[in-house]
């Protein structure tokens, strides 16, 4: 179960960073630079980055006409710091990460990557008396990691939509990927919330209490320190070459996650449900757009 991790300390390891300058309005090509520094915020080591995204980096460099170098970060806060310090130009982030990073850096959404079947669900044992969301009142619900879009934020949205307060109407236990699944299997919790993929893989015999709608898309974001015309030019080139870029994501090792995906225009308002979930959890810092 690959998850986006949120370990609340900041550190940064950069791979081959160099200074760059994304062009202003006087540039004939709108993108004038020496290199683009690119990060994937849930990949925590250089070897995995190269294995999973090396092909994508090559195609991205061809599409933009600029060398692309990887920046490896230890966690999401480190990515935020790197954006603030002008050490990252572009980053591939998940929906929950985007909301947090945007609130602190005003990073610009460049393009969204759809993920078919990317949705949160809540399940319970077949012999349980939990058949509807209302039945979760007073029960225990196992979730995955704090900040995980499908394993934490998505199920929280489902609770809110059912008029259940995750802080008072039931007991939510954050148990991690494996821990949450095992807790449901051994009966130490009443229900489990997580991604549809994980349910189908690890809990196929547990019936749905609810299946949520598609979650917001992954994103490629740009540093707020890039020139607006450079951001516009990068966005257009990615859209113009969407098929090549998606094929590179799949060929590079992200087959399961991005098979059948599309590159589409990104809308900041699509992430408002995540902001509302953070606000309900008492994290109003992330509620702003």
N, C-alpha and C positions, 0 to 999 in steps of 0.2 A: 504494500500500500504506500504509494509515493505521496507525500504530503508536503505542503508548504509550511515550513517551520517558523515559529516566532519565539526566539530565545532573546530575552530582553537585555542584551548587552551589545555593545557596538565594537566591531573590529573590521578591518578591511585588508584583504590580500589582493593586489592588482597584478594582472598578467600582462606585461608588455605595454604599460600605459605610456602615452606620449602626449605632448601638448598639441592642441588643435584649435582651429578657428573656423567656425561655421559662418558662412559668408553673410554679408549684409546686402542691402539693395543694390549696391554697385557691382555685384558679382554677376557676370553674364550667365552663369549656370545656376545661380542661387545657392549652390552648395560648393563652398570653397574651403577645403580642409586638408590636413595631412593624414588623419586617420579618424575613424569613429570607434569609440570605446563602448562596447556592448556587454550587458550583463543579463543573466537569467537568475532571478532572485531565489529560486528554490534549488539551485545547483551549487553545492558547497565546496567542490574541489575541481581543480583544473582538468584532471583526467576525465571525469564524468562530463564536464562541459565540452571538451573536445570530442568525446565519443558521441554524445547526444546531439550536439549542435555544430560540430565542425563543418558538415556539409552545408548547413544553413548559413554559417558565417561566410563560406566561399561564395554562395549565390547572392547573399546580401551585399557583399563587396562588389560583385559584378553589377548588380542592379543599381547601386549607388555610385559606382565608379570611384570608390574610395576604399583603401584598406580598412579592414575591420579587426580590431583586437578585442580579446575577451578580458573582462574584469570579473574576477571571482570574489563574491562577498560571503561573509560568514552567516548572515541572516538578514532579515528585512530591515531592521534598524541600521545595519551597516550599509545597506543599499541606499537608504534615506540619507545617511551622512555623506556617502559618496556623491550623490546627486547635489546635495547642498554645497559640497566642496569642489564641484565641477570636475569630478573624477570619472563620471559616467555620462555618456551622451544619450544612449538608447538602452532600454531595459525591457525584457519580457517579464510581465508580472501577472499574477492572478487577480481576481476581482477584489478580494479582501485586502490584498496588499496595495492595490491601486488606491483604494479609498484612504488607507492610512498614509501612503506616500503623498498623495495629492493634497491631503490636509496639511502636510508639513512642508512641502516643496513647491506646490502649484505646478507639478509636472504636467506636461501636455499629452493627452491621449493622441497617438498617431493613427493606430489602426487596431481593430478588434479581430480576434481569432475565435470563431465559433467552435463549440465542442459538443457534437451530437451526444445525447444521453447524459449530459452533465447536469445533474439535478440531485437534490437532497430528498431523502425519504426517511420515514420513521416506521419501524417494524416492532412487532411483539410476538411472543410465542403463540402457536396455534391454539393452545388450550388456555390462553390468558383471557381475562375479562376485559382487556383493552381492545376495543373494536373501533372506536372513534377517537378523535383528538380530545374530546371532552372527558373521555375515560382516563386520560393522563393526570387529571387532577389528583394531587396527593401521592403520585407515583414517583419512581426513580427512573431517570432517563440517562443512559450512557452516551456520551459524545466523545469525539476524538481529541484533537489538539486545539488549544486556544488560538483563535484567529484563522483556523482552516475554513476555507469558503464552504466546502461541501460537508465537512464534518463538525462544524460549529455554527458558523453564521447562517448557513442554509436552514438547518433544523430550527435555529432560533427564530428565523423568519416564519417558519411554519407554525411555531408556537404562538407567535404574536398574531398571526392571521386567524388563529383559533381562539383569540382572546385569552390566552394563557400567559401569565407573567412568569418568565423563566426564573425569576428570583424568589417568588413567593408561592406560586400555585403548584409547583412540583420541585423535586430535588434533581438538579442537573449535576452529573458527575463527569468531569473531564478526565478520561482514562487513557487517552492515546489510541492509536490505531488498533494494535493487537489487544490491549487491555479492555477496550470497549466491547469488542467482539466476544472475547472470552467471558466478560461479565454477563452478557446476555445468555450465552450458551450454558453457563453454570448456574444461572438463576439468581445472581446477586443483585441484579437490577431488573426492572420491570419491562423496559423497552430500550431500543437502540436507535440512534439517529446518525446518518452518514450518507455517503454517496450511493446512487443507484448501482454503480459498478461494483462497489464493495459489497453491497447487499447481495447482488446476484452471484458474486464470487465466493463469499464467505458465509452468507446466511440465506441460501436460496430457499430453505424450508420454512422461513419465518414470514408470515403474511404481512402485507402492508397495512399500517394504520392510515398512512397518507403518502401519496406520491406528489412531490412538489413540482412546480413548473420549472422550465429551464433556468439555470442560474446565469447571471451575467457572464459575458465572454472574458477570456483572457485578453491581455492588451500588450501592445508595444507602445511604450511611452517615451517621450523626449524630455530631456532636461529643460527646465524653464529658462536656463541661461543660453539656449540656442536662439539664433536669430529667427524671427517669425517666418521670413521668406524661406529659410533653410528647412524649417519644420514643414512648411507647405510643400516644398519640392520633394522632401523625403516621403511624405505621405502619398503624393501622387505617384512616385516611382514604385512604391510598394503595391499600391492598387493596380498599377499598370502591369505588374509582374507577379500578381497574386498566385497564379498557378505554379510558377517555378518555385516560389518561396514555400508554398505548402508542400510541394513534392519534396523539397529539401528537408523540411521538418520531419516528414514521415521516413524518408530515406536515412535520416541521421539518427534514428532510434526512438523517435516519439510517435511510433506507429499507433499504439493503443490510444494515446491521448488525442491525437489530432487526425486520425483516420476519418475521412468524410467531412473535415472542417472546411470553412470558407474564411477568406479575409474580407472583412466588411468595414464600413466606416464606423468609428467609435463615437458613442454618445455618452457624455458624462452623466446625464440624467438616468441612464440605465442602471446606475449603481446606487441610486437613492434607497432602494430596499435594504442594501447592506448598511448604509449610513443609519437608517432607522433602527436596524438591529443593534448596532453599536450604541446608539443612544439609549435603547431599552436596557442594555447591559451596563449602563452607567459610564460609557466611554464616549461622552458627548464631544470630546476633542476631535473625533473622526467624523462627526455628523455634517461638517461643512463641506461644500462642494469645491 
